[in-house]
Amino acid sequence: MSSAVEAVYIFNKDNECILEHVYRSRPPAARTLLPLYQRHPKPRPSVISLPEVNPPSILLSLLHSNLLFLSTASVDVEPLFVLEFLHRIIDVFEEFIGAPLLASRIESSYDVVAQLLGEMCDAGNVCNTEPNALRDDVEISGWMDKFLGGVGLPGTPPTSLAPGGIKQQLQLNPSSSGPAIPWRRANVRHTSNELYVDILETLHVTLAPSGRPLAAIANGSIAFTSKISGVPDLLLTLSASGGKLGLEKAIELPVFHPCVRLARWKERPGELSFVPPDGKFMLAGYEVDLMPSIHDLKSWSNANLQLPVSIEVSKSLGLAGTDFEVRLAIYNTFPGAASSTSLAPRPTLGSRGSGRSTPVLGGGTSTSPTLQDLVVTIPIPDTVRSVIDLRASRGEAYFTASESVVEWRMSTKAAASPGTATLRCTVVGPLTDNDADDMVNGFHSNPVTGNYDEQEDAYQSSSTEAAKAPITSKQQQESQDPRKVQQNASLMPSSASVSFNVKGWLASGIKVDGLVIDTRRSRGLGEGVKPYKGVKYMTVSKKGIETRC
């Protein structure tokens, strides 16, 4: 199986090709590939077979910031290898020409972009994708060079005019052959030495109509920021409930940056030994299975999953079955919560305390986890004309007809109180022929008298609705019209999802136990350097908790 990249194409939001870089072979032109890609309905797959082109190829695609990245392969190739290369291109472009990545920035920096693509891949073989190493090979012209070039003057003297020629230049600049550590620049210097660890977990939970979990996964990423002089050698220690076995069970399918020493991790799971790149980078990624054990599933409750919220949807309510109700249970309990911590400049972080929160060492500050940006999203069938009478016990709810979705938002203050919040809505189905003839701007036509009678129920009235006596579910079932309920069943939502973020808490229970600088293996740190260390935790759900109904 080959591991070669044939070409890279970049299209803007108007489907115009702004870059086409060919590495090897004779791949199809950009104007040929785009129609073949667009003929597939959305959401389009990342790998598409193209048997009609010559030679038959596969098309690999990636969307980022309204930009479409395409690559082709006419031989047997590992798709994940090419997709990962496209991801590396995006990361490197954002590092060199700025984030977010825009088409205008690529077009105004063609000289830098061409150098980067040439250095990252040579004749289809991926060579160097580390931003720190690319900085030594890619020449970035400053504003003065661009100004002088605009008037026809060279910004820097050519290498051939330098005294001594190329041989003497290489002797004067030994780093031109590349840094000793590919991912770290040489001669790094910082006035303030700082180390930061940011652990982010994204939830993907699916619940059955009964509330039982069908799948519960957390995808974690460990971002590391290193602003320290010299070449530091670091040791990051992770822990989880249950000790070593608990950590091995919690972290599944780990992936690491090339700087991590895998032998150390295999010998002692939870210990990451590495020489970090300069700046911010992704140190590791992992997956955590949050599903309760088989024994817990037999006596399942929301507490087994240990999530701060749970959701339930009841539909086909009301006399005609046109109402549905969403109940959101807010627990605001965060088992094993680890708050954002400022760590003292010590060799180790010390031992963890007992309880739900991690103690603050060295006089740092600690805040308890809070539920923020709480949003409930309810997709509505396209046949629904409108959703009226939205009654939320907390927060605000509104219906967006263009997207056929109901959004229920709560502020941080509204979500701070534990309890159950409810949202009840009424759906309005499509107009029938009789409705279109009889209804005119909220008035009903009386066929006997020929006059128009005002229809009181055509307008919302919160005070009238509040004055009505509450109807129990038993009374509703007895007075419901089964024919209308069955007719309106297709207007009911089939799912609902919850989005939120919690700072200072991880669903997996993973924590940072220590961050140590190995002074014996480090170089160029300077005497008495005690860097500032900080750790942050965050759990995010981007419509990640979904219940079926």
N, C-alpha and C positions, 0 to 999 in steps of 0.2 A: 504494500500500500504506500502510495506516494505521500509526501508531506511538502508539496510545492504549491505556491500561490501564483496563479497565472496573471491576474489583473485585478485592479481595484477601480470601481466607479463610484462617484459621489453625485447625487442629484439633490437639488434644492426643493423647496415646498411647491414650486411651480413645475416640477418634473423636468427641469432643465439640467443637463449634465454640466456640472461646473468643474469636474476633474475626471480624467481617464488616464490611468497609469498602467501600462502593460509591462509585465516582468518577463514573460516567456510565451512561446507558442503563438498562435494566431487566434485569440478569443474573438467572439462576436463583438460588433460595434455597440456602443451605448444605445444608439437609436433602435437597434434590433432587440436588445434585451428588455428595455422598459415596457413595450407592449406585451411581451411574453410574461412579464411579472405582473402587470396590471390586470391581465385577463382572469386571474384567480380572485375569487371573492374574499372580502375581508372576514375575519383576520387571516392574512396570508401566512403560510408556513415559512420558516426560516430556510428550508431546503426544498427546492423545486426542481424536478427533472425536466430537461429540455431535449427530448429525443429528436425534434424536428430540425435542430440546428446542425451545422456541419463543422467539426465533429460533434456527436451527441455529448451534451454536457449537463452538469447540475449547476443551478444558480443558488447562491447563498446570499441572504439578505439580512440587514440589520437597520432598524430605525432608531435615530437619536436626534433630539432637538430639531424636529421637522426636516432632518436630513436623511436621505436614503443611501445606505452603503451597500454596494453589490460586489460580488466576486464570482468568478466562474471556475469550473474544474472539468476538464475533458478526460481526465484519467481518474482511476480509483484513489480517492483521497479521504482522509478522516474529516468529516464536516465540522466537528468541534474544534479542530486545529485551525481551520480557516476562520471560523466565527470568532475564536479567541484572538486571532491576529487582527480582525476588524475592531474588536474591543480595545486592543492595545493601540491601534491607530488613533482611536478617539481619545484615549487617555493622554497619549503623547501630544496630539494636536492641542488639547486643552491646556497642557503644561506649557507649550511653546507660544501659541497664538492667543490664548486666553479662553476662559470659560464664562458663559456657556458658548458652545461651539456654534458659530453662525456662518452662513454661506458667504456673507460679506467679508468676514475675517479670512476665510480660506482664499477668496479671490484677491484680497489685498496682500496676501503673504505667500504668493505662489513660489517665490524663491526659497523660502524656508520650508514650505510643504514638500517641494520637489527634493530638497536635500534629505528631509526626514524619511520620505518613502524610499529613497535610494539607499540610505544607511540601514533602515530596518529590514529590508529584504533585497537580496542580490540574486538576480536571475531566478527568482521564485523561491529561493532558500532563505528562510527567516534567520537574520543574523543578530541584530541588537535591538531590543525593544525597551531598554531601561533609559528613562529620561535623563538620569544623572550622567550616564556614559555618553548619551547622544549630545549633551552639551559640549563635550570636548571635541566632537567631530563636526557639528553643524554650526556654520557661521551665521550669526544673526546680526544684520546691519542695523546700526542705530539711526537716529533721526538725522545726524550730521552726514552719515554716509549716503542716506537717501537724498538729502538736499544736494550734496555735491554730485551725485550721480544724475540728478535731474538737470544739471547745467553742463553735463559732459565732462566732469572732472572725477578722477578716481578717488574713492574715499580712503583706501589703504594702498600702500605700494605693493606691486606684484611681488610674488615670492622670488622670481628670477632676478629682480633688481636688488634683492637684499645681499649685503656683503657676505661672502663665504659660500653662497649657494645653498642647495637643499641639505647637503650632508652636515654642514655646520649648524643649520637651523635645527636639525633633528638632535644634534648633540646638545644644543642649548636648551631644547625643550624635550626632555625625555618622556614627558607625559603624553607626547603625541602618539605613541604606540598604544595608548589606552590605559586606563587606570588599573591598579592591581586588583581592586574589587569592582566588578562591572557596575554594580548598582549604586556605588557611592563615589561622589566627586572627590578629587584629591584636594588637599589643603583647605578643608572646610574650617571656617572660623565664625563663631557667634559671640556676641557680647553678652547675651543672656542665655544660659544653658537651661533648656527646658525639655521635658519628656511628657507626652500626653498619650493616654490610652482611651479610646472610645469604642465601646462595644454596643452594637446595634443588632436587635433581633426583630425580624418581621414575621408576623403571625399569619398562618394559613389554616383556618379551622372551618370544617364543614359539619353542621349539625343536622340530624334527622328531624322530621316534624315532631317527634316525641321528645326531642331535646338531647338524645343520645349522640355522642360524637361519632362521626363516620371517619374523619381524618383530622389530625391535629399535628401540625409541623411548625417549627420555628426555624427560619433561616437566619443564621448569625454571621456577623462580620466584625472583625477586630481591626479598626483603623488605628494606626500609630503615627504620631508626629514627633520627629526627632530634630531638635534644634540644639545641637551640642557639637563642640569643636573636636577636631581630631578624628580618630577612628575608635569609637566606643564599642565595647563588647558587652551586650546586655543579656540578662536572664529574667524572663517574665514567667511568673508562676500563677497558674489558674487552679481553682478548686471548685467543687460542687458538693451538694449534700450527699452523704454516703461515702466520702473519701475517694480513694483512687478508683474503686469499682464504679462509684457513682459518676465520676468524671468520664470514664471510658464509655459508660452507658449513655451519658448525656450528649457527648460530642460524637456524632456520627458523620462519616464522609468528610473528614477534614481536608482542607486544601491550604497550602502555605506559599508564602512568597519565597523566591529562590534563596533569600538570605537566611532562612531558618535551617538549622542543622537537624535533619530528620532522625539521625541516629540518637540524638539526645531525647527527642520526643518518644521514640520507640522504647528506649530504655526506661524513661521516666515520663509517662503520660502526664500532661499538664505543665511541663517545663519547656518553654520556648527560648532557645539559645540562638542569638543572631547578632550580626553587625548591621545596623539599620541603614537604609538610604537616608540621604539628607532631605528633610522636609516631611510631608505627609504621604503615606502610602498605605496600601491594604496588606496588613501582616498575615491574616489568616481568615478563613471562612469555614463554616461548619453547618451541620443540620442536626436538629434535636427533635426526637419523636415525643410529643407531649401526650400521646394516648395513654389513658389509665390502663393498668394491668387487667387481665381477664377477671380477676377476683373483684376489682373495684367496679368493673363494668356491670357486674351482676347487681350490685347495690349502688348504681350510679347516681350521682348528684352533681350539680354545677361545681361544688367544692372540689371534686376529684380532679377536674381539669385545671383548677387554680387560675382562672381568668378573672379580671376585675369586673366584667360585665357578662350578661347572658341575655338572649333575645328570644322572644316567642311571638308567633303571629296567629291570630284567630280570624277566620274569614267567613264570608256568607252570613253575616249578622244582620239584624234588622228585620223588618216585616217582609221586605222584598229580597233580602239577601244581598243588598248593595253596600253594606258596611263591612269594614275590616278593622281590626284593632291590633296594634303592636305594643307589646309589653316589654320594657327594658328593665332588667334587674341590675342595679348598680351596687356592688359589694364594697368597693374601695378598700379591699384587703389585698395586700401584696405579700404573699408568703416569701420569706427570705429576702425581703427588700433590701437592696444595696443602694444607698444614696450616693449622689455625686460627691466626690471626696477630693480634698486637697491634701496631698501627701507631703510629709516633711522630708527634707533632704537627708535621709538616713540610708545606711546600707540596706536595710530591709524594712518592710512595712509593719513588721510585728505580727502578733497573733490576732485573729479575729475574735470579737466578743460574742456573747450569746444574744439571743433575741432575733428580731426581724431586720434590724438595720446594722450596717457596718459602722463601727466606731470611726471617728475622725482622729487622725494622728497628727501631731505636730501643730496643733492649734488651727486646723482647717475648719471649714464650715460644712454643715450637713443639713439637708432639707429632706423632709419626708416625701415619698412619691405622691404625685397628684395626677388625676385623670384630666387630660387636656384634649381640645379639638375633637370632642365627641360628636359624631355625625352618624345617623342611621339613614341608609339609602334603601328605598323600596322601589324596584322596577315595576312599572305598570304596563299591562298589555297595550298594544297599539290600538286595539279596538275601543279603548276607553276614551271618551271625548273630553272628560274633565274629571277632576277630583275636587269635591267641595266639602265644606263644613269640616275643616281640619281642626281637631280639638286636641291640643297637647297639654298635659298636666305640667310639663316643664319645657322650657326652651321655646323655639319657634319652628314651625313646619310650613312648607310651601310646595306647590306642585309646579313642575316645569313641563309644559305641554310639548315643547320642541324636542325634549329628550325623553319624554314619557317616564318621569321618575319623580318620586316624592322624597324630599330631603328633610330630615328632622335634626336640627342643630341645637346643641346645648353649650352654654358657656362653661368655663371652668368652675365658676361659682355655683351654677345650677347642678353640675355633675359632682360637686364635692360632697353632697349629702347622700348617704346610703339609703336605699329604698327602691321602690318600683315606680317607674314613670310610664305613662300610657299615652298612646296617640290613636285616636279614632277618626276614620275618614269615610266618606261616602263617594262612591264612584258613579259617574254618569255615562251610560252606554251610548252607542251611536244613534243618531236620529233615524227613526223609521219614517215611512212616507206619511203616515197619519200624524206623527208628531210634527213634521215639517209643515203640514197644512194647518194644524190646529194651533200651534204655538207661535205667537208673534210678540217678541220682545217681552216675554214674561206675562202675557195675557192669554186667556183661553177664549176661544170663540164658542158662543152658545148657539147651536144650530136651530133652536126653537125660536128664540127671540131675535136672533141676528145681531145681538150686541156682544161686546167684549167684556168679560168679567175678569177682574184682576185676580191672578193666581198668587195666593199668599205664600205658598211654599217655594216660589221661584227665587226668593231672595233669602240670604242668610240673616239670621238674627240670633246672636249669641244669648241675649237676654231671654228671648222666647224659649230657646233650647234649654237654657238653665232652669227655666220655670217648670218645664215638663217633669212629671213624676218619673223617677227611674223605673225602668222595666227590667225585671230579673230575666236571666237566661232561660229559665223554665217557661216563663210567660211568653218570651219571644218564640221559642220552639213551638209552643202550642198555637200561637197566632200567625206563624209564618205561612206563606203561600208556597207549597212545595214546587209548584210549576214555575213560579217566578224565581225562586231560589236556584232551581236547576238551570233556568234560562240565563241568569246572571253569574253563574259559576265561572264562566270563561273570562269574566271581567276582573276576577280576583287576582292579586299578586301571587306569584309562585315562590318567591324568596325574599329575603331581607338581609342586609349586611351592615356591619358596624365598623366604623373607622375611629381610631383614637391614637394617642401616643401617651406614654408614661415615662417620665424622666426619673431615673434613680431605681429602676426595677427591671429585671430580666425574667422572662417567663421560664427559662431553663434553670434558673438558680445558680448559674455560673458567676464566679467572682474572681477578682484579681487579688491574690494573696501577697505577691511581692514583685518588686521591680528593682533589680540589683545591677550595678555596674561592676564588671570584673576588671579591677584595676591592673591585674597582672597581665591580662591579654589585651587590654586597651592600649592605644598609642595616641600621644599628642593631646591628652586631656588637660594637662597642666596640673600643678600642685594645688591641692585643697579645693578642687572643683566639686561642688555639691549641687547638682542640678535640681530644679524644681520639678516635682512629679505630680501629675493629676490624672484621675480616673473618672470616667463618666459612663453611665449605663442608660440605655433607652430601649423601650419596646414599642413597636409601631404596628398598627393594624390599618392597612389601606384596603378597606372593604374585605379584610382578611377573615373576619368571623361572619360566616354566612349560615343562615338557617333555611332549610327547605320547608315549604308549607303546602 
